[in-house]
Amino acid sequence: MLKTPRLVVAAPSSGAGKTTVAAALLASWRAAGRNVQPFKVGPDYIDPTHLARAAGRTPRNLDGWFLDRPELIEIFRRGTQTAQGAVIEGVMGLFDGRDALGREGSTAQVARWLNSPVLLVVDARAMAGSIAALVSGFRDHDPRLRLAGVVANRVGSARHAEILAEALAAVGVPFFGYLPNSPNLELPERHLGLVLAGERSLEPGAWEQAATTLNVAGLWRVAQSAPPLELLSHRLPSERSRMRSRIALAHDAAFNFYYPEALDLLEQLGAELVPFSPLADEGLPAGVGAVWIGGGYPELYARQLAEARKTRSDLRRFRGPVYAECGGLMYLSEALLTPAGRFPMAGMVPGVASMRERPTLGYRHVEALADGPVAKRGWRAKGHAFHYSTRPLVEPAAWRRVDGAEREGYLDGRLHASYVHLYFPAAPRMARRFVDAACGCEEV
């Protein structure tokens, strides 16, 4: 049994302030000497960077569509091994998920699976007594969930907070404080969501200061009230394999979208991950057997990437497996077309990637169309897509959508490039195949 104190931070909708409240709690508990592990529900790469800065720990993702319950609980267990508790920031609204009722991929699903109390963050800037009706609905919508209480965000004054507390008391919902309506607590956004914490975020001390109007001690008691969690049988490897391959990992301001638990899994299977920076034009590290170029913001750094000729040349000469996701696909294209101009890229995937105003996003259930470095023909995988660029389909395609006839990506023997961000813990055999390909143990 797992006896980890835990708290899910949810909201009625996106933009209510979940990240701000979760970060404030993490920073406050960290300042008090508590080592609390952050998690993020859903396939989000960006919000976790702010949680990491506040907590001083690397967040993990928990997604009920990617993972079965045993695997999700195992990811939670591994993340909390050296922690005294956990904060799980939700995604979108509490009951928003892959389906209309939020049965899959929702914060509510993860809260149920972890048997965790839920804190509801309400944007109260234009609200008074109506908060009671809103919160009552969320409390009563699913009796399997335990709504522990409310934090109000963007509150206008101390008197405003008193009114909100009185309204909630009338319906029997605890009020755990508020955050003021202050521009100093707003995190900036851009086309893929919040900006990364490395570009702009509050320092841990500022998050801690923000928490002075929260009942931090009371919320820790709520987290401690979470019942023991039963550990279930799962498919993830339990012992670390000996080191048997080296994989170059593109990691800088342009390419940094990786699930930490996916990197952990590759290392668990025997891979040494060797970071390199295409932006710094470092070239490929020596002695690597494969390359992984993840997602990120290559469109913001298109000129620098175009000028980084050594790395592009090294990639073209590299004869081992290359796996690229989203931003990596854009980088391996012939060129990247942005409002600032057209910039040459690595030229390993035919066609030009072009930026546009509307996003393509959502979960992806895909089937491999041929053998490659991460999958054999017919293997199925779960992933996620979120991009503002588009490019023409060039055969041979990498994936076919299981829920339709759409083909996607590019697969040419050793090179697999696609807009789909795979979630390796949901398909451990694909992670194992990639590690095998990197050491030449698997023909691709």
N, C-alpha and C positions, 0 to 999 in steps of 0.2 A: 504494500500500500504506500501511496505517496502522500505525505502530510505537508505539502507546501502551501503556505498562505498565498492566496491569489485573489485578484480582483479584475473583472472585465470592465473597461471604460467604454461605454456605448453612448449613442445619441439618437434622437429622432430622425436625423438626416445628416448628410454631408455638410461640412462647413460650420458645425455647431461649436467646435473647439475641443474635440477629443484629444488631438495631439498636444495642445497646450496644457490641458488638465493632466493628462498622463505624464508629460514631461515635468510638470510642477511637482507632482507626487513623487516621481522617481528622484528628482534632485533633492527634495526635502528629506526623503528617507535616506538618501545617500549621505547627506550632511549629518544626519543623526547616527551614522555608522551602520546603517542597514544596507546589505548588498542585495539589491532587488533586480531580477532579470526582466527586461522588457520583451514583449512579443507584439506582433502586428498581425491582425486577422486579414487574410486576403493576399493577393499577389503584388504587394506594394514594395517598391524599392526605396521610396523617398522619405515618407514619414519616419521609417525606422532610423534614419540618420539623425533626426532630432532627438529621438528617444535614446539613442546611443550616447549623444553628447550629455544628456541629462543624467543618465544612469551610470556612465563609465563602463558599460558592458555592451557587447555586440548583440543586437536584437535577433530574434528568429521569427519566421513567418509561420502562421497556423491557418490552414485553409481546408475546410471540410469538403470541398469539391475535389481538390487535388488528392487528399489523403483519406483513407479509411480511419475510423476512430482509433484502432490500435496504433497505427503509424503516427497519428497526430499526438496521441498521449506520449508516445516514445520520444518524439521531437521535443515535447514539453519537458519530459523527464531529463533528457540530456541537457537541455538549456538551463535547467534549474539545479544541476548537480552541485554547483558551488555557490548557490544563491540561498538567501533566507526567505525569499518570497518572489512573487511575480506580478507584473502588471501587464494585462493583455489589452492593447488598444484595438477597438473594433474597426470595422470598415463600413462606410456609408451609414445608413440608418440601421437600428438594431435588427429589424426583420427584413432588410434588403439583401438579396442574394441572387443566385443564378436563376431561380424560379420565382413566380409571383408571390409565393407565401414564405419565401426565405428558408425553405427546408434545406437547401444546399448552398454552401459558400457564404453563409451569413454569419454575423456576429452571434446571433441567437443560437445557431447550431453549435458553434465552438463553446459558448457558455454552457450549453446543455452537456456536451461531451466532457467538459472539464469540471462539471458540477460546481461552477464558480458563481459567487454573488456578482451582481451587475450594478454598476454605478451609472446613472443616466445623466449626461451632460446636456443641459437645455440652454439654447441661445435665448436669453430672456430680455434682450434690449428693447423689445416692443411688447412686453407681456407683463401682466400682473396676476390677477386671480385666475386667469385662464390656464396658468401652469398646472393647476390642480386637475382640470379636466384632461389636459394632454397627458400628464403623467399617470393618471388613473387608467387611461386607455392602454398605455404601455405596460403597466403593472398587471392588468387583468387579461391581456391578449393571449398570453401563453402561461398557464399555471405551472408549467414545468420549470419556468425560470424564477429565480429569486431576485426581485428588484430591491436592492439594499437601500437605495436612497438617491438623492439628486444633488448635483452641483450646478449652480446657475452661472452662465458665462455672459460677458458683456453687460454687466449690471451697472446701472447709472449712478447709484448712491447707496449708502448704508441703509437709508430708509426704504429704498427699493428692495434691498435684500430682505428686510424685515417683513415687507408685504408678501414676498414670495414664500418666506418661511411659514408665515401664518396660513397662507392658502394650502400649502402642502400638509401642514399639521392637521388641517380640517379633514383631509382624506387619509391620514395615517401614514404618510410617507416621510421618512427622515430627511432633513436638509443638512447637507454637509458643507455648506458655505458657498462662496462665490468668487469669481474673478471679475475685476472691474472692466468696464468698457474703455479700454485704453489702446491707442495705436502701438504702444510699446510692447504689447503682448500679441500683436498680429504677425503671423508668419507670411512672407510674400509668396505669391504663386506665379507660375508661368504655364506653358501649354501642357505639360505632363503632370501638373499638380503643384504642390509646394516646391520651393527651391530646396536644393540639398543643404544640409546643415553646414557643410564646408564652405558654402557661399554666404549664407546669412542665417543666423540662428541666435537665440539667447544663450548666454553663458550659464553654466550650472548655478552660479550664485544668483543670477537674475531669475531663473526658474524658481529657485528656493524662496526668493523674496516674494514672488508672485503667489506662493502657496500660503502666505501668512493669513489670508482671509479664508483658508480652507481648514476644515476640521481634520487635520492630517492624522492625529492620534486616533480619532474615531474611525477613520477609514482603514487604518492598520488593524484595528480590532475586527472590522468587517472582513478584511482579507484573512485574518486568522480563523474566522468562523467557518471557512470553507471546509467541508468534510473530507476525510481521506479519499484518495482517488485510486481506484483499482488499476493495476498495470495489466495489460492484455498482451497476448501473443502477437508478434508483428513480423514483417518480412525484412526489416533493415538489418544489416550486418551488426553483430554484437561485439566482434573482436577486430582490432586493427590488423590489416595484412602487412607483410613486410614491404618496404619501399621497392617498387619495381618499374616505375616510369616517371618522367618529368614532363609536365605540361606547362607551356608558357601561357600566362594569363594576362591579357591586356587590362591594365588598371591605371587609370588616371582620370582627369576631369571629364574627358570625352567618353570613357568607357568604364562604368563602375556599377552597372546593374547586375548583381549576382546575389542569389539567395545564399546566405552564410551556411545554412544547413546542407545545401547542395555541394558547396566547397568542402564542408566537413566530410560528406559522404565520399567524395573522390579521394580525399586523404585517407579515410578509413579503408578504402579499397586498395591503397598502395600507391597513390600518386603524390608526387611532390609538385606543388603549384609554385611556379616561378613568375612573379609579376614583372611586367615590362610596360613601358609607356610609349605608345605610338606618338603622342604629342611631343615628347622630349626627343623623338627620333633616335631612341636607344638601339634600334634594331632588335632582332630576336635574340633571346638568351642562348648561350652555347649549350649544346648537349640535350636539347629538349626533343621529345618524340612526337609532340602534338601541340596545337595552338588553339586556344579558346578566346574569341573576341566577343564579349558580351554587349549588352545594350548600354545606352547612355544618351549623350547629347552631341553626336558628331556634327550636327548642323550648326552648333554654336562655335565650333572650332574648325570649320571646314578649311579655312585658309591655312591654319597651322598644320593640319593634317596633310594638305596638299603639298606643303613645303617640306614635310618630313619624308624625304625621298629614300633614305637608307632603310627605314622600316618597311616601306612599300616594296622596295626591291628585295629585301630579305624574304618577305612573305611570298613573292612571286617565285623565288628560287627554292623555297622550302618544299621538300618532297613528302613530308609526313602528313597526317590527318589534320585538317583545319575545320573547326566548328565555330560558326558565327551566328549570333542572335540579334535581330532587329538593328540596332546601331552598328553591329558588326557586319551585317548584310549590306547596309548603306556604305560602309567603309570599303568593303570588298568589291563594290560596283565599279563601273568604268568612271563614273563621275557623280557628284552630288550637286544638285541644282537648288540654290537657296535664293532668297530675295537679294542677297549681296552678290550673287553671281554664280557661275558654274565653276566647280573646282574638281580637278582630277583626283581620283581615288586609286585604290590598289589595282583595279582592272582585272580581277580574278573571276568576277561574275558578270556576264554580259548584261548591258542595259544601264540606264541612268536612274538614280533615285532622286525624286523631286519632292520638295516640301509643299504642303497644302494647308488650308485653314481648318478643315474638319478632321477629327481623329477617326481612326479605326481601332476599336477596342473590344475586349470581351474574352471569355474563356475559349479555349480551342481544344477539341478532341480530334486527334489526327492519327493517320495511319501511314507508315513509311511505304513509299512507292518503289524503293530499291534498297539494296544493301549499301550501308555507308558507315561512317565512323561512330555513330551513336545508336543505330538501329538496323535490323535486318528487314527485308521486305515483308510487309504484313504486320510488323510490330505496331502496337498502338500506344499512344502517350497522351498525357494531359499537359496543357500549357496555357499561356496567356499572351494576348497581343494588345499593345497600346502604342500607337505610332501616328505621327502626323506626316509621314512621308509615304510616297507610293512609288511603285516601279512596275514595269511590265513583267508578266509571267514569261520566263524563259525556260524552255525544256532543256534537260530533264528536270522536272519538278521534284521537290523533296517529299512533300506531304500531300495527302488527300484528306479533306475534312470528313470525319466519320458521319457527321450529321448533314452531309450534302455532297455535291460533286465537285466543289471548289478545290482546285489544286494550288499549291503555294510553295514558295521557296525554290532553291536550286541545289541539286545534288549531282556531282560529277565525280564519282569514285571516292577519292579521299576528301573532297571538299563538300561540306554541308553548310548551307547558309539559308536562313529563314527569318521571317518576322516573328515566329513563335518562340517565346521564352519557355523552354522546358522546365519542369519541376522534377529534378532527378530523384528526390526521395519517394516520389509517387511511382517511379519506374526504375528501381535499383539495377535491373539488368542492363538498362541503357548506360547508366553510369559505369558499370563494370565493363561494358563493351568499349567505352571510350578510353578507359584506363588500359584495357588490353590492346587497343589500337595504338596507343601511345608508346607501348613497349614492343610493338611488333608481334604480340602474342595472338592477334586476331587479324586476319586478312581483310582489307577494305578496298 
